[in-house]
């Protein structure tokens, strides 16, 4: 019956709760009807996945159920379309229920609700078969928008205890289900565990049930509405207090409520974004400096002299000169602008001048940031903002590198041809500096010294050195610690994607901990926990080592807040000048442990990453000591100063949250598909190659991943060994070329021995599944360590062993002899067909060659008549070799590509004269030939050389 109201009679009316009921029934019907019809008509087809079918897999996933099959797809689409009307009405009623004057959160949540509805239609009506890319974009957008929608609804819930309880339970169940969901998906996709996809499917269906049920709780709130639409209880007029209001009123003194219980300001949000972008530019320039420095000893094969440019970070020493300090403090905007020279460095073609340009930029950037922290030292709230911006800038740098396969698109090694976005980066940087520096520091050159002598400046400098080194060496790329603990196949730990997002999440958690519990962040208790994490990361592999790394990541970021804050209140020339100087020695220290054969005093620290980690934590301990020992009165004064200024934290945390959502989305997009196909599967050809990539810097100091990808793809290489491939150090930019190549080319990847194994790196990329792999460090009593990968591949159903090996250098003959014997015995012990992709440092038919190619190893040379070799060799046994070619490198590296073709399943000839008999290309089937494009002048500087054409064998 229509109620009466003072405005007049209502002709037709019904309770708002029926909108919720209509939405719930239509949504559940769309999914469940498709499930019933799918199981009834196509059961065996929808439980089948790429690896298993019934009976190993016996329950279908959501995507398989609502996918392309008729008529279940039609059932789903019809009812999901019916759901759209009640869905929009539900979002609208929720906004009317929660809207309040001067509050932007209800508007934001309503927008997220509409956005989720539209994107739901996107992934529903654009299936992965129709357009895989857009299906994924809509799906990711929907999942990402679910987070602010869920938490926004929790924050805005009316004061209805029953509804609040259900929302908390359902939200917890939804997000809690994500953990086992991801776990079982990895078990299915990576480990190929039979039955794992069925368990994954149950969790996937649970997500659907929880998601719809969360919105169904509105039935308990919408009885306040009666449609036409009139609010019969007055809730939408602001008369009914929200749960969030009641909590804020009761707990208004809690820091979290002082942060988020404020009116949103776009101006202040832009200020925070500008500060953070400035921090991002700082980290982009600092992380590129080592990479540019590395170019010179790399091409000089020893100390070049340009290494001195790492010292450009010590510019804060100038702040010890009073007139200079005064000049810098009064001209911080100019200092920040001058530091942007590094973003223009990509226009400088000469590598020497490009290095000098970036060195100047880093000099000015370190000076500007140290002066900024010092200038705000007596303003705790402003100082906290600058520290937060600098740390979130590091997180942003890691997210950007995560999205770009460990490269930063504004580095001076990037340009338009290899994915660079230098012009956009520079434009945003100019705008950010203009915005962030329009207000000068609250105190000028005459800053008083009161309160700046808490504890020792020298100890604070030691803490800054350890802290900056830890942040840079371990957290400037999300995959660094993952590669530290990588131990080969089968996968026994994290992988770069998706788990890079987990590293980034712990960095964000560390910042939140440092901001809201600074007393804990500066404590010896947390320092001890961080030290345990450092020990686990250094000593353990797999998940145990990674968990230690996550503990350390959280600690390093959390401790940054009190340690930088403490240093800012002391003599900046000592705390930051001396701090950066010691940081520089730590950078050299962690390179010396692997470069010991090329540097003075190197053997003293040979292979001692454990010493590097111990020194890092001891240095941080010095900073903790002087921070903890600061006067209690000063600490209390600073704590009181925060109480009235914590609102500004919210904007930095909003951006931090956005970066976390971005990293989660990137992780989803980069998750390996493992559906890789070799180039000539019908001919059962395996094309194998070996290439020494010289740390992915070309002759002109440009990042070379894109050029490498192109030639590997055009040569149709199925399996390739990459040498000199370990780039996970400060001096090499904390990069990983294999991530980009593997994902872009569609290949499995084994990174090989990690950076904590002290080699120059060996990696394996394969179109064929890697069943098992073992990493070896070969005997090297004098010279550099020699890495090797022993991998078993599933090649067209046959197991084939592939060895990737980098021998020691020419100056150490005893090392090379021992390594030769070790590897030859290793290859000889394999009962399977085998291929060696290697860098041997020997002449054909002489010396150690006769041990590699011998009865001990059982291996044959791919072409014994090729006399013009010294480094790279391809050897094989138990498999029929059909072709061999040498391809020039262009300007990518200093070593050519050697490539061989092998016919799988064919019985090899044992007699050498038959085995090595050559034939003309015209006698070879088309699918077994090398590409013709590399004949003559070739393409982009790549051509068949030495023989000027491929060689084919009978």
N, C-alpha and C positions, 0 to 999 in steps of 0.2 A: 504494500500500500504506500502511495506517495505521501511523504510527510508534509506537514505545513510549516512554513517558515515566514518570517516577517516580510520577506520580499514577495510573497504570494505562493500559490499552490504550485506543486510540481506535477506535470502530467505523467512523466515516466522517470523512474529512478531505480538504481540498484547499488548495492554496496561496492566500494572500490576493491574489496577482497576478491570479487569475481574476476577482475583483471588478472590477479595473481594466479587464480585457479585456471583460467583460460590459458595463460602462458605456460604453466606447469604441465597441464594435460597435453597441449599441442606439442610441446618440446619433447616430452617423454614418448609420446606416440610416434613422432617422426623417427626417433632412433630405434625404439623397440619394435615397431612394425617392420622396419628394414631388417632387423636382426631375425625376427620370426620368419619373414619371407625368404631371406637369404639362406638360413639354415634348412628350410623346407625344400628349396629348389636347387641350391648350388653349394651344398655343405662342403664337399670335398674341394671345390674350387676356392672357396673363400677362407678355408683354413690353410691352404697351401701358401708357402712363402718361397723366397729364392733358394732356401737350403733344404727345407723339410716339408712334408705334408702329413696327412693322416696315416698312421695313428700317433706319430711323434707330436704333431700339432693337432689339437682337437677343438680349439675355440677360436673364432675369428676376431681379428682386431676391428676397431671402429672403421678405419679407413677402408679395409677390405669389404666390410659389410655395406657401407653407404657409397661405395665406389661406382664403377662403370656398369655393373650388371643390371639388366632389366629382369624383373620389374622392381627389385628392392630399391634401386636408386630413385625411381619415380615415387615410390611411397615416401621415402625420406624427403625428397624435394617438395612434394605437395604439402606435407604437414609442417615442414620447416618454414614454408612460405606463409602458412596459416599462423604460425607462431609470431611472425614479424609484427602484425598489428598489435596484439597484446603486449609484445615486447616494448614497442615504442611508447605505448600507454603506460606501462609499468615504470619506465624511465621518467616519463613526464610527471606521474603522480609522486614518485620518490623525490623529484626536485621540488614540487609544490609542498611536500611534507617537511622538507628539511631546509628550504630557503630562509635566510634571515638577512636583515639589513646589514650592509657593510661586510658581508662574508662571501668570499670567492670560492671556498671549497665546494659548496653545493653545485655551483655552476661547473666547476672542473669535473666533479664526479658525474654530473649529467652529461657533459660532453663525452666523457669516457664511455658512458652507457650507450650513447648513440653511436659512437665510433665502433664499439664492440659489435653492435647489431649489424652495422654495415659490413664490417670485415667478416662477420660470420656468414653473411650472404656471399661474400667474395670467395671464401674457401669452400663453401657449399656448392656454388654453381660453377666455379672454375676448378675442375678436378685436376689432379696431378697429370692425368693423361692429356687433358686439354692444353694446359700450359703449366708445366712444373714450377717455373720461376714465380709466376703470379700466385699460384696456389700456396707456395711457401710464404710469399710476402704477406698474403692475407692471413694465413694461419699464425705466423709469428706476431703480426700486429694484434691479432685477437688475444693471444696468450699474454703478450706484454701489457695490453690494456686491462687484462683481468686483474693485474696486481693493484693498480690505483683504484679500480672499481671496488675491489673487495675491501681493501683497507679504508677507502673513503666511506663505504657504506657502514663499516664498523664504527668509524669515528662519528658519523652523523646519525647513528641509530637513535630513535626516540627512546624515552625512558620506559622501556618495556623489557623487564628482566628476562622474560621467557624468550622473546625474539633475540635479544642480545646473546643469550646463552646458546641458542641454536646457531646463530651466525658464527660465533667463536668456534663451536665444535666443527661446523661444516668447513669454515675457512682453514682451520687446522688440519682437517682431514684432506682437504684439497691439496694444500701445499705439502703436507706430509707424504701424500701419495706420489708426488713428483720424484722423491728419492728412490724408492724401489722401482718406479717406472723407468727411470734413466738406467738404473743398475741392470735390470733385465733386458732392456733394449741393447745395452752394450754387450751383455752376455750373448744375445742373439747375433748382433751385427759384427762384433769384433771376434768373440770367441766361438761363435757358431754352435752354441749349446742346444742340443735337441730339446724341445719343449719350453725353452725360455720365452719364445714369442707368445706362447699361450698364456703364460703367467703375465707377461707384459700386457697382453690383451685385456686381462681381468683388471689390471690397474688402470688401463686406458678407459675402459668402460666405467670404472669407479669415478674417474675424473668427470665424466659426463654427468653421472648421477649427482655428484657433490656440487657441480657447477650449477645445474638447474635447481637443485634443492636449496642452495644458498639464496637464489632469487625468490624461491617459493616462500621463504620466511616472511616476505612482505605481506602475506595474507594476514599476519597477526598485527600489522601496522595500518593496513589500508581500510580497516573497518572504521577509521576516523573520517573517511570520505564517503559521500553518497553522490553518485553521479546522476546528476546534471551539472556541473559538478558543484556541490556545496560542502563546505567543511562544517559538519555538525558538532565537532568538539573544539574547534579553534586551534588545532595543533599548527596549522599552516600560518597562523597569525603570530606565532612566536610565543603563545601562552603556555604551551607545554615545554618544559625544559628538556633538552636533549641530554643523553647520557654523557656525551663529551663535555657539555656545559657543566653538568654537575660535578664531574671529575675534576675539571679545571678549577672550579670554585673551591672544591675541597682540598686539592693538592696544588694550588697555584704557585707554591714556592718551589716545586720540583723543577729542575733544569729543563727537562723535556717539554714541559708545558710552557715554560717561559720562551722556549724556542718557537714552538708551533702555534701557540695561542695568540697570534698577532694578525693584524690586517696585512694582506699581501700588497707589496709595492713593486711595480715593474721597474722603477728607477733603481731601487736597491738590488733587485735581481740582476739587472744589467751590470751594475757595479761588481757584483760577485762574479758574473760570467767573464767580465773583462780581466779581473784579477786572476782568475783561474787560467784564462787563455795566456796571460803573461807567464804564468808558471809553466804551462805547456810548452811555450816557446823556449823558456830557459832549459827545460829538460831535453827538448829537441836539439838545441845547440850543443849542450854538454855531451849528449850521447853521440853526436856526430863527430865531435872533435877527435876522439880516440880512433875512429874509423879512418879519418883523413890522415892522421899521424901514421897509422899502420901501413898505409899505402907505400910509404918511402922505405922503411926497412924491408918490406915485402919485395920490392923490386930491386933493392940494393943487396938483398940476401945478407943483411947484417945491419949493424948500427949505422944510421944515415946522418945523424946530427939534427934532423928535424924533430926528433923525439922531445927536444927541449920545449916544444910548443905545448906539451901537457901542462907546463908550469903557468900557462896563462890564467889559471884559476886563482892564483895567489894575489890578485889585484886588491883584495880587502886590506892588505898590508898598508896601502896608501892612506887608509882611514886613521892610521896612527899619527899622521902629520896634520896638525890642527887646521891650517889654512886649506889643505886639500879636503879634509873632512867637511869643513864648512862649505866649500865650493860644491862638493858632491851633494850634500844634504839640501842645498838651495836649488839644485838643478837635477833632481831625480828624473824628471820627465826627459830631459836631454840625454841622460845616461841610458835610460831605457830605449830611447829612440836609436842611439848609437849602437846598442846591442842588436838591433834588427838588421845590421849589416850582414849577419850570418845568413839571413833568409834571402839575401841577394847574391850570396856566394855562388849559387848554381849558374849564374851568368858569367862567371869567371872560368874560362876554359883551361888556363894553365894550372895544373895541380898545385904547384908551389904557391902561387898567389891565392888560389882558393883556400888553401890551408891557412895562410896568413890572414885572410879575411875572416874566416871562422874563428881563428885564434883571437883576433881583436874583438869579435862579437862576444866570445866567452869571457874575455877580460872585463869588458864593460858590463856584461850581465851579472857576473859574480860580484862586481863592485856595487852595482845598483841594488841587488837583492840584499847584500850584507848591510848596506847603508839604510835601506828601507826598514829592515828588522831593527837596527839600532835606533833609528829615528822614532819608531813606535814603541821602544822598549818600556817607556813609562806609561803607555796607554794600553793596558792589558787586552781590552776588547779589540782594538785595531790591530795590535800585534797578532792576536789569535787569528784574525781574518787573513792577514798576510801569510802566516804559517799554513793555514788551511788551504789557501789558494795555491801555494807552492806544492803542497802534498797532493792536492786533487789534480794539479797540473801533471804530477808524476803518474797518477792513475789514468788521466786522459791520454798521456803519452803511451802507456801500456795498452789502453783500449784501441787507440789508433793503430799501433803496431799489430795488435791481435787481429784487427780487421784487414791489415795489409800484409799478412804473412810475415811478420817480424820486421818489415821495413817501415820507415816513417816517410810519408810522401812529401814532407817539407825539408828533408835532409838535403845538404848540398851535393850528395851523390845521386840525387833523383832529378829527373827532368820529364818532359811530357812523354818521351818514348818509353820510359820504364816505370810509368805509374805515378810520376811526380805531380804534385799540386802546389808548386812553389808560389805561383802568383796569388792564388786564393789564400794561402797561408800568410803571405806578406800583407795582403789587404786587411785581413782580419786582425793581424798583429798591430798594424798602425791604428786601427779603430780602437783596439783594446787598450793600447798605451794612452791614447787621447782620453778615453773614458776613465781609466783607472788612476791617472795622475792629475786629473783636473783639480783635485784637492791635495794640497801639499801635506806633509806630516804635521802633526799638531805642534811639534817643537822643532825649532830650526837648529842652526849651528851652535847655539848657546845652550844645548841640552845640559841640564844639571846632572851631576854625577851621583846624586843621592839615590841610593838603592841599587846602584850599578856595581857594587863591589861585594855582592853576595857570593861567597865561595871563590875558588881559584879560576882565573881566566885561562891558565895553562891547562888545567884539568878539563875545563869546558871545551877547549880547543881539541884536546884528545878525543873527547866524546863526539864532537862534531865530525872529526875525521873518520872515526869508525862508523858513525851513523850514515854519513853521506856515501861512504864506500859500500856499506851494506845495501842501502837503497839502490845505488847505481848498479852494482854488480849482480844483484839477485832479483830486483823488482822492476828494472827498467824494461823488461820484457816478460810477458806472462808465461812463456814456455821455458825460461832458463832453468828453474828448479825442477821442472818436469823432465828436462833432458838430463839433468844431474842424476836422476834416479832411474832413467830408462835402462832396461836390461835385456832388450831383445824379445823375440817371439818364442812361445805364445805370450801375449800381452799380460804382464803381471803388475801393472801399475797405471798411472795416469797417462793420457796422451795429450798432445798440445791443444787439439780441439776435440772435445769441448772443454777439457779441464782447465784451460787457461782462464776461463771465466771464474772458476773456483778460486784461483790465485788472486784475481782482481777483487773478488768479493771479500776475501780476507784482508786485503789492503784497505778496503772501505771500512770493514769492521774495526780495524786497528785505529783508523782516524776517529771514528765515533767513540771508541774507548778512550783515546787520548783527550778528546774534547770534554766528555762528560764525566770521566773519572781520571782526571790528571794526577790525583794523588796516587792512584794505583799504577798509572803508567810510569811514574817516576820511582816506583818502589823497587826494593831489592827482590821482593817476591816475584814480580813480573819479569824482572831481569833474569832471575834463576830459571823461570819457565822458558824464556826466550833462549837462554843458553842451552837448555836441554833440546829445544827444537833445532838449534844450530848443530849440535852433536849428531842428532838423528839424521839430519839432511846430509852431513858430511860422511857419516859412517855406514848408512843403510841405503838400500835400493828399494824399488817398488813402492808400494803404498806406505810402508813404515817410514821410509825416507821422506816421502812427500808430505805426510802428516807433520813431520818435524819441520819441513819447509813452510807449511801453512802457519804453524805456531810462530816461527821466526818472522814471517811476513807480517803477521798481526802485530807482533811486538815491535818490530822496527818502525812501523808507521805510528803506532801508539806512542812510543818513546820519543818520537820526533817533536811532538808538541811541547813537552816540558823541557827537553834538552835544547832545542832552538830558542825557546823562550828564555831559558836561563842564560844562554850565550849572548842573547841580544841585550841583556842588562849589564854586560861587562864590556871590557875594552874590545871593540870590534876588530882592531888590527891583530890582536892576539887570538881571539876566539874564532874568527873566520879566516883571517890571513894565515895564521899558523895551522888552523884546522884544515884548510884546503891544501897547504903544503904537505902535511902528513898524509892526507887523502891521496895526493899524487904519488907518494912513495908506496902507498898500499896498492895503487893501480899498477905500478911497476912490479911490485912484489908478486901480484897474482898473475902477471905475464911471465915473470922470470921462472916460475915453477914449471912452465912448459917450454919456455924459450931458452932454457939453461945452456944449450949447446952453442948459442949465438951471442951471449952477453957476458960481460965480465962478472965473475963471482957467481955465475949461474948455478954451477954444481952444488953450491952450499945450500940452496933452497930447492933443489931438484925434487919434483913430485911431492911437494909439501903443501897441498891445499889445506890440510889440517892445520898447519901453522898459520896460514892466512886467516882461516875462520877463527882460530883461537885469538889471534892478535886483534881481529875486528871486535870480538866480544869484550876483550880486555879494554880496548880503547873506549867502547861504549860504557863500560863499567866506570871508567874515570869520569865520564860525563854524568852518570847517575850519581856518583859520590858527591860531586860538587853541587848537583841539583838538589839532592836530598838534604845536603848540609846547609842550604840557604836558610836565612833567618826565619823562624816561624812567623814573626810579626809581618815581614814582607810578604810571605805567602798568604797570610790572612788578608792583608790589604788588597792583594791582587784578586783573591777570591771574591771579596766584597765588590770590587770594581766590575767583575763579570756580571753580577746579578742584574744590573740595570741595562746591560748591553747584549744580552744573549739572543735577542731577536734576530740579529744579523746572521747568526749561525744557520738559521733555517734556509737561507738562500744557497749557501754553500752545500748544505746537506741535500737540498732539492737537486742540485746539479750532480752531486755525487750519486744520488739515487738514479738519475737519468743515465749516467755513465754505466751503472751496474746493469740497468735494463738493456743498454746497448750491447754490453759484453755478453749477456745471456742470449740476445738475438743473434749475435755474431757466432756464438758457439753452436747454436742450432743450425745456422746456414752452413757452417764449416764442418759439420759432422761428416766423417767419411762415409761414402756411399758403398764402397767395397763391391761395386758391380763392374769392375774393370775388365776390358776385353783386349787381348793382344792384337797386333796389327794384321797378322796373317794366320788366323786360327784355322782356316780351311786347309792351308798348306802345312800346318803343324811346324811352322818355322819359329824359332827363338832367335831374335836378333839381340846380341849382347855387346855392350860397349864399356870402355874405360876412359875416364877423363879426369885430369888433375885441374881443378877449377880455380885454384889460386885465391881462395877465400871470397869468391864472387865480387871481386873488384877488377874491372877491366883496365887496359893499359892507360886509359884517360881518366881514371878515378870515378867512373860511373858504376853503379850497381848493375850487375850483368845477368840477373835472373831471367829477365824477359828474353834476352838474346839466346841464353842457354836453352830455355824452353823451346824456342822456335826451331833450333837446329836439331835438338833431340827428337822433336815431333816429326820433322821433315825426313830425318834419317830412319824413322819408324823403329826406334830402339825399344825393345820390350824389357830388357834388364840392363841397368847401367850402374857401374861402380863410380862413385865420386870420391876423389881424394883431396886433401887440404880443404876439408869441408866443415870443420868445427869453428863456428863463428860466435860461440856463446861466451864471449869475454868482452870487457869494457873496450879494449883496444880494437875489437872487431865489430863493435856496435851491438853486441848481444842479439845476433840475427840467427836465422836458420833457413838457408836456401831450400833445403829439402821439403819444407812445408809447402812452399809455393809450387815447386816442381811437381810434387806428388799430387796435390789437389788439382792443379791445372791440367796435368797430363793424365790423370786417372791412374795412379800407381800406388802400390803398397810401398812403405818406406821403413827402413831400419836405419836410424840415425848413426848407429855404431857406438863405440866407446864415448862416453860423455865428457864434458870439459873437466870434470874432477878426476878423469883418468889420464890427463896430461899428455895427450897426443895432438897432432895437427888435424886429425879427423879422417874417418873413412865412413862412407854411407852407401846404402844399397837402395835402389829404386827398382820396382818390379811390377809388371803387368800381371804376373802370376802370384797367387797366394803364397805368402811366406809361412810355411808350416812350423818351422823352428829356426832359431838363429842363436849363435853363441858369439860373444865378443872375446877376442884374444889380445893380450899385450905381449908381444914377442920379446925374447931376451935382448936387452940393450944395456950392457954394463957400462958403456962409455958414452954413447951418443943419445940422440933423441929416441923416445919410445916409438915402436913400430906397431900400429894398430891393424887388426884383421877382423873381418866378419866371416863367419862360417854359417851359411844359410841353406836350408833345404826348401826348395820350391816345388809346388804342385804344378807341373808343366804338362798340360793336356792329359792329366791323369797319371803321369809318370813323375816320380820323385827325382829331382836333379839337385845336386849340391853346387852352390856358387860361393866362391871365395873372393873377397875383396881385400886387398892387401897393399900397404904402403911401407916399403923397406926403409931402413935407416940410410943416412947420408953417406956419400962417397968417402968422407974423411975417416970413417970408423969401420975398417974392413973386418975386424973381429966381430963386431955387432952384426954385420951383414952375413957373415958365415954362420953364426949361431941362429940367426933368424931364418936363413935358408934351410938349415937342417930341421928346425922346428916346423916350418910350414910344409916342407916336403913330406915329413912324417905324417902331418895332419891330413894332407891330401891323399897320401898313400893309404891311410886307414879308412877312407871312405869307400864303401862297397857300391856306391851309386855312380851314375854318370856325373861328371864334375866339370866345372869351368872355373878358371882362375882369371880374374880381372885385376891387374896388378901394376905396381911401380917397383921394379926390381933393382935398378941401378947396376946393370951388368951388360957386357957386350954379348951378342949372340955367339953361341958355340964356345964360349970361354968362361973360365972360373966358375962362379956359383951357378951360372946357367945350366951347367951339366949336372947339378944336383936337383934343380927345379925340374928339368926335363930328364928324367932318369927312371930306372926300375923302382927306386925308393918311392917316388911320388906317383909313378904310373902315368904321368902327364905327357902330352905331346904339344909342341909349339904350333900355333895356328898357321905359321908360315916360316919354316926353318931357313928359307932362302932370303928372307928379309934381313939383310945385314945392317941396315941403317937404323938400328934401335939402340937405346941406352936405358931408358926409363920404363916406358909402358910396354907390357906384354900381355897377350891373351894365350892361356894354355887350356888344354881340355883332355878328357879321357872318357871312353864309354859312350860317346855321342858322335854323330856324323857331322863334321864341319863341311859347309858347302860354299862359303864365301868369306872374304876378308877385304877390308878397305881401311885406308888412312885418310882422314879428313882434316884439312887445315883449320886452325883455331880462329882465324880472323884476328881481332884485337881483344878477344874476350879474356884470354889467359896466356900462359907461356908454353902450353903443351897442347899437342894435337888430340883429336879424338880417334881412337882405334875401335873398329867395329867388326864383329864376326857374326856369321849366320850359321845356325845349326838346325839340322832336321831331326826332330824328335820322333822316336819310334823306329828309325831306320838303323840297321845293324852297321856299325862302323867297320871300315877296312883296317886290318891289323898290319898288313905289309906297308912299309913306309913308301915304297915306290908307287904303290897303287893309291895309298891314302893322299899323297901329295901331288898326284897328277892333276894338271890344270886343264880346264876346258874353256871354250869360248862362251861368251854370254848368250849367244844365240841358241845354245844347247840347254839353257836354263829356263824353266817355266817363269812366266811373268811375276808371279807372286813370290818367287824366291830371289828376285834381283834387287840390287840396291837402286835407290831413286836416281833417275837420269839427271835431275836438276843440278847435281854437284859435278857434272862433267865440265871440262873446259875451264872457263872462268868461274863457274859455280854461281852461288848466290851469297850476297852480303859478306864476301871474303871467305866463304867456306867452299872448298873444292877438293876433289880427290887429288892427292899429291903423292910424291915419291914414285908411285907406279903410274900416276895420272889417271888411273881407272881402278875399279874393284878387280879382285882376283876370284875366280870361281874354280871349284874343284869337283872332280868326278864323284 
